[in-house]
Amino acid sequence: MYKLLRALALMMAAMLVVFMIGCGSPLQRPTSEQTDLVALFKEEGVVVVVPWQGKEVKVKKLPPFFEELPKQEEQQQQDPIFSAKREVINFEVVDANTEEMLTKFEPPIKLYVVYTNEDIQSAGGVENLRLAFWDNVDERWVVFTDKKHQFEMRDKDSWPVNEFFELPDDAAGFGFASVPNWDDLPIAWGKPE
């Protein structure tokens, strides 16, 4: 009786698989494979966490966007609320199989960006320090905000060292953001003007 029930269960499972393939329904990858992608850029002090997006992805570091950061006067004309002091990184997220750039993320990607004591000094104090990304369409810096990006400045003691890497000696803390839309946008630390 046990052998008959086992054979019947196996046959039903096989029929279900054939039915799903025949109907065009994609088979879900096992949960154990649906993990977050964690891209570590230790030299830049950046971690990009991409939650499972229904397909395999990879994060590609791009060359610096600016040969030289725009001059302060130009930045003030473009966006008077931010003056870039240090470009941190430029990256894109692509489909691992097709290399096609992804721009929308559900759930959102998470960014951890280290700031240094030098960043604090160039901003005139930690209270003035801001993290922003370059908007290629409007050609201006857009500051990460708590309302739109869940942005937080965090103390270096809260860095998840066990998940990522040890902070460099000159690290003073890090910024955290949750971002549902991303392009190949450079990120910079700076200050309001």
One Martini backbone bead per residue (centre of mass of N, CA, C, O) as a GRO file, in nm:
protein
  193
    1MET     BB    1   0.058   0.064  -0.021
    2TYR     BB    2   0.299   0.257   0.006
    3LYS     BB    3   0.401   0.230  -0.288
    4LEU     BB    4   0.143   0.336  -0.421
    5LEU     BB    5   0.139   0.620  -0.289
    6ARG     BB    6   0.419   0.707  -0.386
    7ALA     BB    7   0.366   0.677  -0.690
    8LEU     BB    8   0.125   0.873  -0.697
    9ALA     BB    9   0.278   1.125  -0.596
   10LEU     BB   10   0.491   1.135  -0.822
   11MET     BB   11   0.290   1.155  -1.056
   12MET     BB   12   0.157   1.424  -0.964
   13ALA     BB   13   0.412   1.596  -0.969
   14ALA     BB   14   0.475   1.555  -1.269
   15MET     BB   15   0.208   1.670  -1.375
   16LEU     BB   16   0.243   1.954  -1.257
   17VAL     BB   17   0.496   2.028  -1.412
   18VAL     BB   18   0.380   1.988  -1.695
   19PHE     BB   19   0.148   2.191  -1.662
   20MET     BB   20   0.321   2.447  -1.604
   21ILE     BB   21   0.481   2.437  -1.867
   22GLY     BB   22   0.234   2.428  -2.064
   23CYS     BB   23   0.118   2.719  -1.942
   24GLY     BB   24   0.383   2.911  -1.891
   25SER     BB   25   0.471   2.877  -1.606
   26PRO     BB   26   0.696   2.966  -1.394
   27LEU     BB   27   0.942   2.842  -1.217
   28GLN     BB   28   1.049   2.853  -0.909
   29ARG     BB   29   1.295   2.924  -0.727
   30PRO     BB   30   1.453   2.840  -0.477
   31THR     BB   31   1.477   3.008  -0.187
   32SER     BB   32   1.789   2.966  -0.146
   33GLU     BB   33   1.848   3.141  -0.424
   34GLN     BB   34   1.680   3.398  -0.308
   35THR     BB   35   1.911   3.628  -0.277
   36ASP     BB   36   2.105   3.863  -0.188
   37LEU     BB   37   2.303   4.107  -0.331
   38VAL     BB   38   2.649   4.170  -0.243
   39ALA     BB   39   2.831   4.468  -0.302
   40LEU     BB   40   3.180   4.525  -0.267
   41PHE     BB   41   3.352   4.857  -0.206
   42LYS     BB   42   3.612   4.915  -0.020
   43GLU     BB   43   3.772   5.155  -0.139
   44GLU     BB   44   3.495   5.338  -0.138
   45GLY     BB   45   3.286   5.257   0.089
   46VAL     BB   46   3.076   5.040  -0.055
   47VAL     BB   47   2.734   4.912  -0.039
   48VAL     BB   48   2.534   4.686  -0.240
   49VAL     BB   49   2.190   4.590  -0.201
   50VAL     BB   50   2.018   4.328  -0.384
   51PRO     BB   51   1.734   4.215  -0.402
   52TRP     BB   52   1.540   4.000  -0.520
   53GLN     BB   53   1.419   4.033  -0.886
   54GLY     BB   54   1.362   3.744  -1.044
   55LYS     BB   55   1.677   3.769  -1.096
   56GLU     BB   56   1.988   3.781  -1.196
   57VAL     BB   57   2.243   4.000  -1.070
   58LYS     BB   58   2.467   4.288  -1.116
   59VAL     BB   59   2.739   4.495  -1.011
   60LYS     BB   60   2.873   4.783  -1.182
   61LYS     BB   61   3.154   4.946  -1.206
   62LEU     BB   62   3.228   5.275  -1.289
   63PRO     BB   63   3.356   5.528  -1.400
   64PRO     BB   64   3.404   5.825  -1.346
   65PHE     BB   65   3.200   6.085  -1.435
   66PHE     BB   66   3.408   6.296  -1.341
   67GLU     BB   67   3.696   6.458  -1.394
   68GLU     BB   68   3.549   6.709  -1.263
   69LEU     BB   69   3.399   6.878  -1.051
   70PRO     BB   70   3.185   7.102  -1.039
   71LYS     BB   71   3.172   7.411  -0.993
   72GLN     BB   72   3.025   7.599  -0.760
   73GLU     BB   73   2.880   7.801  -0.946
   74GLU     BB   74   2.743   7.585  -1.122
   75GLN     BB   75   2.590   7.441  -0.895
   76GLN     BB   76   2.421   7.683  -0.804
   77GLN     BB   77   2.263   7.701  -1.071
   78GLN     BB   78   2.154   7.405  -1.066
   79ASP     BB   79   2.193   7.355  -0.728
   80PRO     BB   80   2.177   7.532  -0.427
   81ILE     BB   81   2.182   7.267  -0.210
   82PHE     BB   82   2.464   7.157  -0.357
   83SER     BB   83   2.816   7.061  -0.290
   84ALA     BB   84   3.054   6.887  -0.427
   85LYS     BB   85   3.355   6.710  -0.291
   86ARG     BB   86   3.307   6.375  -0.334
   87GLU     BB   87   3.341   6.122  -0.539
   88VAL     BB   88   3.265   5.785  -0.488
   89ILE     BB   89   3.053   5.654  -0.711
   90ASN     BB   90   2.983   5.439  -1.001
   91PHE     BB   91   2.679   5.255  -1.090
   92GLU     BB   92   2.528   4.939  -1.197
   93VAL     BB   93   2.240   4.737  -1.269
   94VAL     BB   94   2.236   4.400  -1.399
   95ASP     BB   95   2.172   4.153  -1.592
   96ALA     BB   96   2.349   3.857  -1.583
   97ASN     BB   97   2.271   3.763  -1.888
   98THR     BB   98   2.222   4.052  -2.070
   99GLU     BB   99   2.328   4.339  -1.941
  100GLU     BB  100   2.080   4.483  -1.862
  101MET     BB  101   1.962   4.760  -1.733
  102LEU     BB  102   1.843   4.847  -1.420
  103THR     BB  103   1.586   5.085  -1.260
  104LYS     BB  104   1.388   4.892  -1.102
  105PHE     BB  105   1.297   4.818  -0.746
  106GLU     BB  106   1.148   4.506  -0.605
  107PRO     BB  107   1.291   4.566  -0.382
  108PRO     BB  108   1.492   4.789  -0.275
  109ILE     BB  109   1.787   4.922  -0.267
  110LYS     BB  110   2.094   4.924  -0.075
  111LEU     BB  111   2.292   5.185   0.079
  112TYR     BB  112   2.643   5.204   0.176
  113VAL     BB  113   2.818   5.510   0.281
  114VAL     BB  114   3.118   5.624   0.349
  115TYR     BB  115   3.256   5.854   0.583
  116THR     BB  116   3.486   6.107   0.659
  117ASN     BB  117   3.665   6.344   0.818
  118GLU     BB  118   3.713   6.504   0.555
  119ASP     BB  119   3.415   6.535   0.480
  120ILE     BB  120   3.340   6.696   0.730
  121GLN     BB  121   3.536   6.933   0.686
  122SER     BB  122   3.432   7.016   0.392
  123ALA     BB  123   3.132   7.072   0.528
  124GLY     BB  124   3.158   7.199   0.829
  125GLY     BB  125   3.029   6.936   0.935
  126VAL     BB  126   2.808   6.683   1.000
  127GLU     BB  127   2.545   6.866   0.976
  128ASN     BB  128   2.630   6.932   0.654
  129LEU     BB  129   2.630   6.654   0.553
  130ARG     BB  130   2.589   6.511   0.220
  131LEU     BB  131   2.406   6.296  -0.001
  132ALA     BB  132   2.441   6.243  -0.360
  133PHE     BB  133   2.300   6.249  -0.691
  134TRP     BB  134   2.316   6.240  -1.036
  135ASP     BB  135   2.113   6.408  -1.269
  136ASN     BB  136   2.114   6.361  -1.608
  137VAL     BB  137   1.867   6.527  -1.702
  138ASP     BB  138   1.898   6.799  -1.504
  139GLU     BB  139   2.187   6.853  -1.417
  140ARG     BB  140   2.195   6.751  -1.097
  141TRP     BB  141   2.185   6.744  -0.762
  142VAL     BB  142   2.053   6.486  -0.537
  143VAL     BB  143   1.936   6.458  -0.229
  144PHE     BB  144   1.920   6.254   0.015
  145THR     BB  145   1.625   6.141   0.190
  146ASP     BB  146   1.415   6.032   0.432
  147LYS     BB  147   1.147   6.032   0.269
  148LYS     BB  148   1.249   5.903  -0.017
  149HIS     BB  149   1.523   5.712   0.102
  150GLN     BB  150   1.567   5.657   0.408
  151PHE     BB  151   1.776   5.846   0.515
  152GLU     BB  152   2.089   5.788   0.704
  153MET     BB  153   2.294   5.874   0.963
  154ARG     BB  154   2.572   5.679   1.081
  155ASP     BB  155   2.750   5.528   1.299
  156LYS     BB  156   3.030   5.326   1.294
  157ASP     BB  157   2.919   5.124   1.521
  158SER     BB  158   2.669   5.028   1.309
  159TRP     BB  159   2.838   4.862   1.135
  160PRO     BB  160   2.805   4.556   0.945
  161VAL     BB  161   3.083   4.377   0.966
  162ASN     BB  162   2.981   4.077   0.934
  163GLU     BB  163   2.861   4.139   0.636
  164PHE     BB  164   3.117   4.291   0.535
  165PHE     BB  165   3.353   4.525   0.635
  166GLU     BB  166   3.604   4.686   0.750
  167LEU     BB  167   3.671   4.984   0.843
  168PRO     BB  168   3.840   5.237   0.794
  169ASP     BB  169   4.025   5.452   0.987
  170ASP     BB  170   3.882   5.725   0.846
  171ALA     BB  171   3.614   5.653   0.949
  172ALA     BB  172   3.300   5.808   1.080
  173GLY     BB  173   3.076   5.676   0.886
  174PHE     BB  174   2.733   5.641   0.748
  175GLY     BB  175   2.519   5.599   0.478
  176PHE     BB  176   2.163   5.534   0.431
  177ALA     BB  177   1.973   5.377   0.156
  178SER     BB  178   1.652   5.348  -0.015
  179VAL     BB  179   1.615   5.236  -0.366
  180PRO     BB  180   1.382   5.203  -0.641
  181ASN     BB  181   1.571   5.391  -0.825
  182TRP     BB  182   1.817   5.332  -1.093
  183ASP     BB  183   2.117   5.425  -1.238
  184ASP     BB  184   2.409   5.571  -1.371
  185LEU     BB  185   2.490   5.715  -1.070
  186PRO     BB  186   2.656   5.935  -0.909
  187ILE     BB  187   2.825   5.971  -0.593
  188ALA     BB  188   2.823   6.230  -0.326
  189TRP     BB  189   2.991   6.429  -0.113
  190GLY     BB  190   2.864   6.720   0.079
  191LYS     BB  191   2.704   7.050   0.069
  192PRO     BB  192   2.536   7.311   0.146
  193GLU     BB  193   2.457   7.653  -0.010
   0.00000   0.00000   0.00000
